[in-house]
Amino acid sequence: MQAGKNKPMAWGVFSLILIASVPARHTRAGVWNHKKCAVALTYDDGLNVHLDNVIPVLDSAGFKGTFYLTGYREGVGQRINDWRAAADNGHELGNHTLFHPCAAVTEGRDYSDWVIPEYDMNHYTIRRMVDEIKMANVFLKAIDGKEKRTIAYPCGDWSIHDSSYVPFIKSEFAGGRGGAASTDIHRMDPYQIAAVGVDDGYTSGQLIDMVIKAKETDALLVFCFHGVGGGHRTNIALRKHNDLVRFLKQNKSDVWVAPLVDIAEYLKNR
């Protein structure tokens, strides 16, 4: 399947995340599971800080997140029992591939300082990408025993050169995070759910303002975290993360906070 030139996820662009505005006639009904908006808290790469810093906070607030595990990470392989416990407690273990391949250099982006040449998607074939993704699903099922989950396309790259690999993996997933999506909930593609990447450049107030804006526009808001209180080059202070979680808890009557797999299934059912 041919697709347009793949564009990386627009980290830090607030307008990108307000992707599910609906006509005003739907507002009173609560288009997102009877709430004004939906929020997914997603965390990439399977880091130790997710288990140590994030999950206890989410559990204390009564929320469940989506944790996109990359198979080769030490924080995954060395703590499988902890990830299994998290899944048993309602958190989603999402697919972030076995080796996190990315296009090292593409239009408007240069990641050649950290992308390992063997995992440069510019040298991949669709067959190799699909095989690695399916193998990652086997690995995840061995941990949590579940059939349904979502995928986060590494670096937001959902194509090999100009050909999308998404059609070849759709049957494996409820949905996917990355790419551009429709602005209408009734036309959204669950396999192209956009997100905002969060780092320490954001203040607590800015994160909270995003939620307020989502409530005003009947939007789906997907946060993408990496390091939380450390653990990654893309990091946000634990205090800021916790301020956001606290605000979400205070507004749970208006905000549906759920794993992305539940939101994707909800979209498909609509």
ABEGO torsion letter per residue (X at the ends): XBBBBBBBBBBGBAAAABAABBBAAAAAAGABGGBABBBBBBBBGGBAAAAAAAAAAAAAAGBBBBBBBBAABAAAAAAAAAAAAAAAAGBBBBBAEAAGBBBABBBGBBAAAABBAAABAAABBAAAAAAAAAAAAAAAAAAAGBABBBBBBBGGBABBEABBAAAAAAAABABBBEEBBBABAAABBAABBBBBBBBAABBAAAAAAAAAAAAAAGBBBBBBBBBBGEGBABBBBAAAAAAAAAAAAAAAAABBBBBAAAAAAAAAAX
